[in-house]
Amino acid sequence: MATDSSKKTIFAAMGSNLAIAITKFIAASITGSSAMISEGIHSVVDTGDQLVLLLGLHRSQKPADDSHPFGYGQELYFWTFIVAILIFAIGGGMSIYEGITHLINPSPLEDPIWNYIVLSVAIILEGFSWTVALKEFLPTKGKQNFWQAIKNSKDPTVFTILLEDTAAILGLFVALIGIFLGHLFKNLYFDGIASIIIGIILAIVAALLARESKGLLVGESANPQTIANIRSLSKTEPGVQEVIRVLTMQLAPHEVLLNLEIQFSKNLTGEDIALTVESLETKIRQKYPEIKQIFIEAKSLAATRKYSQPLQ
């Protein structure tokens, strides 16, 4: 479920983006910069995205009921997917549209000093938000590289903010360079080109977010290392002859469903099997408290042989 660290990351990003959006639109109204308008749109979209993530966190905490016996944890994954759509359609689409419009009908160059001031302040604020998200993300990274850590992460709130802030910082530098080159070479088109590049950056980030949130939404398994450890742990339990399958599904960032197919020793009585199951469940929950639902299925020797036969 939602953690305090996830909310802290979202609130830090939302506060920064709201302040940045206001200042960007003020600067855009003074200077007429297309890149600044695109950046303002970007910050508004990011602020809205954080509100959507907060909604997802809130709804994912609803208790289980008859219609949703495993809870509402996957609501968070759904709303993360909506965030990706918003970034792509509104942030990326409108930035590209604004850039193309500016190329067709370029605005006259204005004094860029306000753009430079606002962009510099925005880089500092976005850098603060990015630092908060990075500090929350690094403990989950371990020895993985960044892309592997994002791919294996089960909490979309942190990596969504991290990717959004990364795109925001890149977009700010693109806007800064576009405005600078436009005034340096007295060329009206650099500003529009910068706006299009900002839109492309947002579209790429949106595609990455959509891919990761889709995997979680359709029923992604737990971390492969966790699955391997559960298999090893199960084999150490007296009375377990073979672990046939370990099936997991991520129900929420910190909630996993586990189904074990086990062949027990033939000499065990019904009571022995019940005690073995209870002992195994206790050990798994102690080592992996995020595993909330455990289903252990006993398989007979005949069923095991049938299962292990290759498909024709």
WOFENVEN-V792371 format. One record per residue. OMEGA is omega in radians with two decimals (999 if undefined). BURIAL is # if it has 24 or more other ideal C-beta (glycine too) atoms within 12 Angstrom, else .. Layout:
OMEGA,BURIAL ; OMEGA,BURIAL
//
This chain:
-3.10,# ; 3.10,# ; 3.10,# ; -3.13,. ; 3.11,# ; 3.13,# ; 3.11,# ; 3.14,# ; -3.12,# ; -3.12,# ; 3.11,# ; 3.14,# ; -3.10,# ; 3.12,# ; 3.14,# ; -3.08,# ; 3.13,# ; 3.12,# ; -3.12,# ; -3.12,# ; -3.13,# ; -3.11,. ; 3.13,# ; -3.13,# ; 3.06,# ; 3.13,# ; 3.14,# ; 3.13,# ; -3.14,. ; -3.01,. ; -3.11,# ; -3.09,# ; 3.09,# ; -3.14,# ; 3.13,# ; 3.07,# ; 3.11,# ; 3.12,# ; 3.08,# ; 3.09,# ; 3.13,# ; -3.10,# ; 3.08,# ; 3.12,# ; 3.13,# ; 3.11,# ; 3.09,# ; 3.12,# ; -3.14,# ; 3.06,# ; 3.11,# ; 3.10,# ; 3.08,# ; 3.07,# ; 3.12,# ; 3.10,# ; -3.11,# ; -3.09,. ; -3.13,# ; -3.12,# ; 3.09,# ; -3.13,. ; 3.12,. ; 3.08,. ; -3.07,. ; -3.11,. ; 3.10,. ; -3.03,. ; 3.11,. ; 3.08,# ; -3.05,# ; -3.07,# ; -3.09,# ; 3.00,# ; -3.13,# ; 3.14,# ; 3.11,# ; -3.09,# ; 3.02,# ; 3.09,# ; 3.08,# ; 3.09,# ; 3.13,# ; 3.12,# ; 3.14,# ; 3.13,# ; -3.10,# ; -3.02,# ; -3.05,# ; -3.11,# ; -3.11,# ; -3.08,# ; -3.11,# ; 3.10,# ; 3.11,# ; 3.11,# ; 3.13,# ; 3.12,# ; 3.12,# ; 3.11,. ; -3.13,. ; 3.09,# ; 3.14,# ; -3.14,. ; -3.08,. ; 3.09,# ; 3.11,# ; -3.14,. ; 3.10,# ; 3.09,# ; -3.02,. ; -3.00,# ; 3.14,. ; 3.09,# ; -3.14,# ; -3.14,# ; -3.10,. ; -3.13,# ; 3.11,# ; 3.10,# ; -3.13,# ; 3.12,# ; 3.12,# ; -3.12,. ; 3.11,# ; 3.09,# ; 3.07,# ; 3.13,# ; 3.14,# ; 3.13,# ; 3.10,. ; 3.14,# ; -3.13,# ; 3.13,# ; 3.10,. ; -3.06,# ; -3.03,# ; 3.13,. ; 3.13,. ; -3.05,# ; -3.09,. ; -3.13,. ; 3.14,. ; 2.96,. ; -3.01,. ; -3.10,. ; 3.10,. ; -3.14,. ; 3.10,# ; -3.12,# ; -3.10,# ; -3.12,# ; 3.11,# ; 3.12,# ; -3.04,# ; -3.07,# ; -3.06,# ; -3.09,# ; 3.05,# ; 3.12,# ; -3.13,# ; 3.13,# ; 3.09,# ; -3.12,# ; 3.07,# ; 3.10,# ; -3.13,# ; -3.13,# ; 3.08,# ; 3.13,# ; 3.12,# ; 3.11,# ; 3.09,# ; 3.11,# ; 3.14,# ; 3.14,# ; -3.14,# ; 3.13,# ; -3.14,# ; -3.12,# ; 3.12,# ; 3.14,# ; -3.14,# ; -3.09,. ; -3.12,. ; -3.08,. ; -3.08,. ; -2.95,# ; 3.13,# ; -3.13,# ; 3.12,# ; 3.10,# ; 3.11,# ; 3.13,# ; 3.12,# ; 3.12,# ; 3.08,# ; 3.11,# ; 3.12,# ; 3.10,# ; -3.14,# ; -3.14,# ; 3.13,# ; 3.12,# ; 3.13,# ; 3.12,# ; 3.11,. ; 3.13,# ; -3.14,# ; -3.13,# ; -3.10,# ; -3.12,# ; 3.09,# ; 3.12,. ; 3.12,# ; -3.06,# ; -3.08,# ; 3.03,. ; 3.14,. ; 3.13,# ; 3.06,# ; 3.13,# ; -3.13,# ; 3.13,. ; 3.09,. ; 3.13,# ; 3.13,# ; -3.14,. ; 3.10,. ; 3.10,# ; 3.14,# ; 3.14,. ; -3.14,# ; -3.12,# ; -3.14,. ; -3.11,. ; 3.09,# ; -3.14,. ; 3.09,# ; -3.13,# ; -3.11,. ; 3.01,# ; -3.04,# ; 3.14,# ; 3.02,# ; -3.12,# ; 3.13,# ; 3.02,# ; 3.14,# ; -3.13,# ; -3.12,# ; -3.13,# ; -3.11,# ; 3.13,# ; -3.07,# ; 3.01,# ; -3.11,# ; 3.03,# ; -3.13,# ; 3.00,# ; -2.99,# ; 2.97,# ; -3.13,# ; 3.10,# ; -3.03,. ; -3.08,. ; -3.13,. ; 3.02,. ; 3.10,. ; 3.14,. ; 3.11,. ; 3.13,. ; 3.13,# ; 3.12,. ; 3.10,. ; 3.12,# ; -3.14,# ; 3.13,. ; -3.13,. ; 3.11,# ; 3.14,# ; -3.13,. ; -3.13,# ; -3.12,# ; 3.11,. ; -3.10,. ; -3.11,. ; -3.10,# ; 3.11,. ; 3.10,# ; -3.03,# ; -3.10,# ; 3.13,# ; 3.08,# ; -3.12,# ; -3.07,# ; 3.13,. ; 3.14,# ; 3.09,# ; 3.14,. ; -3.14,. ; -3.14,. ; 3.14,. ; 3.13,. ; 3.13,. ; -3.11,. ; -3.04,. ; 3.12,. ; 3.13,. ; 3.12,. ; 3.13,. ; 999,.
//
